[in-house]
Amino acid sequence: CISDTHGQHAALDGIMPEADVLIHAGDLCNGGTLKELIAAAEWLKEQTKWYSHVVTIAGNHDFSAEAFYKEGREDVLRDIFGPVHYLRDSGVTIDGVHFYGSPWSPRFFDWAFNADRGVTIKRWWDMIPAYTNVLITHGPPMGILDRVGNEHVGCADLRMTVDRIVPEAHVFGHIHCGHGQKTSAGTQYVNASVLDDSYKPAHTPTVIEI
């Protein structure tokens, strides 16, 4: 599991661990340009040489991915990603394990894939199937690996959804300083952010087993 590479994916070359599936939980880009997105997609496609499957979502820095969504041209975006499973409020089943991914996070200024807390963002979480085994969102649920200073900044509605569905794993990023792992009530939570708050590579990929 990795997240928040912000165009610095090359920093992971040579330290990627062995695994069956590679998950990227969004913020592939920094400025969100199409050039950045294509570069990240090419790197992820290269990883399919080592991983049986690569699954990714977008994040709040991925403006170009949001543009494809808004223009109804995600078919083109999926062509860019090729063999990589690009999920946007959608899922894929791999060897009987259902992965579901969503890029939305609570509104913070005017970033990509932002939605107002409450009813607006809840409608995206309501789409998550109850049979989801591995949930991938860009932002964290409220109260779990989401602390900035003394404040929890995760999404309360997402937390309620996860508590109801109880996936085996929930992978996210977004809050760089929240990097880490926690198991609670049957779910493995992973904040897989690679960069720290200074946008410097500080964390290695996280490996989990389900």
C-alpha positions in Angstrom: 0.0 0.0 0.0 1.2 3.5 -0.9 -0.4 6.9 -1.2 0.4 10.6 -1.7 3.5 10.2 -3.9 2.8 13.6 -5.4 4.9 12.9 -8.5 7.8 11.5 -6.4 7.1 7.9 -7.2 10.6 7.3 -8.4 11.8 7.6 -4.8 10.2 4.2 -4.2 12.2 2.5 -7.0 14.4 -0.2 -5.4 12.4 -0.4 -2.1 9.1 -1.8 -3.3 8.3 -4.9 -1.3 7.1 -8.2 -2.7 3.3 -8.6 -2.7 0.4 -9.8 -4.9 -1.4 -6.5 -5.2 -0.1 -2.9 -5.2 -2.6 -0.2 -4.0 -2.1 3.5 -4.5 -4.6 5.6 -2.5 -4.4 8.8 -4.5 -2.5 12.1 -4.9 -0.5 10.7 -7.8 0.3 14.3 -8.8 1.4 17.5 -7.0 0.0 20.3 -9.2 -2.5 18.0 -10.9 -1.4 18.5 -14.5 -2.0 15.9 -17.2 1.7 15.5 -17.7 2.1 14.6 -14.0 -0.8 12.2 -14.2 0.6 10.4 -17.3 4.0 10.1 -15.6 2.4 8.5 -12.6 0.3 6.2 -14.7 3.4 5.1 -16.6 5.2 4.3 -13.3 2.2 2.3 -12.1 2.0 0.4 -15.3 5.7 -0.5 -14.9 4.8 -2.0 -11.5 2.6 -4.6 -13.2 5.8 -6.4 -14.1 6.3 -7.2 -10.4 2.7 -7.2 -9.1 -0.1 -9.4 -10.3 -2.5 -6.4 -10.0 -2.1 -2.7 -9.5 -5.1 -0.7 -8.1 -5.2 3.1 -7.9 -7.6 5.9 -7.1 -7.2 9.7 -7.5 -6.8 12.2 -4.7 -7.4 15.9 -4.0 -4.3 17.0 -6.0 -5.3 15.0 -9.1 -7.1 17.8 -10.9 -6.6 16.3 -14.4 -8.3 13.1 -13.2 -11.2 15.1 -11.9 -11.4 16.9 -15.3 -11.8 13.5 -17.1 -14.6 12.7 -14.7 -16.4 16.0 -15.1 -16.2 15.8 -18.9 -17.5 12.2 -18.9 -14.3 10.9 -20.5 -13.0 8.5 -18.0 -12.8 6.0 -20.8 -9.8 8.0 -22.0 -8.3 8.1 -18.5 -8.6 4.3 -18.2 -6.8 3.9 -21.5 -4.0 6.0 -20.0 -3.8 3.7 -17.1 -3.9 0.6 -19.3 -3.6 -2.6 -17.2 -3.8 -0.7 -13.9 -7.2 -0.8 -12.2 -8.3 2.8 -11.9 -11.3 3.0 -9.6 -13.5 6.0 -9.2 -16.5 5.0 -7.1 -16.2 1.6 -8.5 -14.8 -1.8 -7.7 -12.9 -4.8 -9.0 -12.8 -8.4 -7.8 -9.4 -10.0 -7.7 -9.1 -13.7 -6.8 -12.4 -13.5 -4.9 -11.4 -10.3 -3.0 -13.5 -7.2 -3.8 -11.7 -3.9 -3.9 -13.6 -0.7 -4.0 -12.1 2.8 -4.5 -13.3 6.3 -4.1 -11.3 9.6 -4.4 -13.5 11.9 -2.4 -12.5 13.8 0.7 -14.2 16.5 2.8 -14.0 19.9 1.3 -10.8 21.9 2.1 -10.5 25.1 0.1 -11.0 24.2 -3.6 -9.1 20.9 -4.3 -10.1 18.1 -6.6 -12.7 15.5 -5.7 -13.8 17.6 -2.7 -17.3 17.2 -1.3 -19.0 19.1 1.6 -19.3 17.1 4.8 -22.7 15.6 5.6 -25.3 14.8 3.0 -23.1 15.6 0.0 -20.2 13.4 0.8 -22.4 10.7 2.3 -24.0 9.9 -1.0 -20.6 8.7 -2.3 -20.1 6.5 0.8 -23.6 5.1 0.4 -22.4 3.6 -2.9 -19.8 1.4 -1.2 -21.1 -2.2 -1.4 -21.6 -4.1 1.8 -19.5 -7.0 0.4 -16.3 -4.8 0.0 -13.2 -6.6 1.4 -10.7 -3.9 0.7 -11.9 -0.3 0.8 -9.6 2.4 -0.8 -10.4 6.0 -0.1 -8.1 9.1 -0.4 -9.0 10.5 3.0 -9.2 8.8 6.4 -12.3 8.0 8.5 -12.8 10.3 11.5 -10.6 9.4 14.5 -8.3 6.9 12.7 -4.8 7.9 11.6 -6.3 11.4 10.8 -4.8 13.6 13.5 -3.4 17.0 12.5 -2.0 18.6 15.7 -4.7 18.0 18.3 -7.6 17.8 15.8 -9.1 14.8 14.0 -9.8 15.8 10.5 -11.2 12.6 8.9 -14.7 12.1 7.6 -17.4 11.1 10.2 -19.8 9.8 7.6 -17.0 7.6 6.1 -16.3 6.3 9.6 -19.9 5.3 10.1 -19.9 3.5 6.7 -16.8 1.6 7.5 -18.1 0.6 10.9 -21.2 -0.7 9.2 -19.5 -2.6 6.3 -16.5 -3.8 8.3 -14.1 -4.4 5.4 -11.0 -6.5 6.1 -8.8 -3.5 5.2 -9.3 0.2 4.7 -6.4 1.9 2.9 -6.1 5.7 2.6 -3.7 8.6 2.8 -4.2 12.4 2.5 -3.1 13.2 6.0 0.6 12.8 5.6 1.4 13.0 9.4 -1.1 10.3 10.1 1.0 7.6 8.4 0.7 4.2 10.1 -1.4 1.2 10.8 -4.2 0.3 13.2 -6.5 -2.7 13.6 -9.9 -2.0 15.1 -13.1 -4.0 15.2 -12.0 -6.4 12.6 -10.6 -3.9 10.1 -7.0 -3.2 9.2 -6.6 0.5 8.7 -3.6 1.8 6.8 -2.6 5.4 6.2 -0.1 4.7 3.4 1.2 8.3 2.8 4.7 8.1 1.4 5.6 11.8 1.9 5.7 13.7 5.2 4.2 17.1 5.9 7.2 18.8 4.2 6.5 16.7 1.0 9.7 14.8 1.4 9.8 11.0 1.0 9.7 9.7 4.5 7.8 6.4 4.6 8.2 3.1 2.9 5.3 1.0 1.4 3.1 -0.8 3.9 2.4 -4.5 3.5 -0.7 -6.1 4.9 -2.2 -9.6 4.5 -5.9 -10.5 4.1 
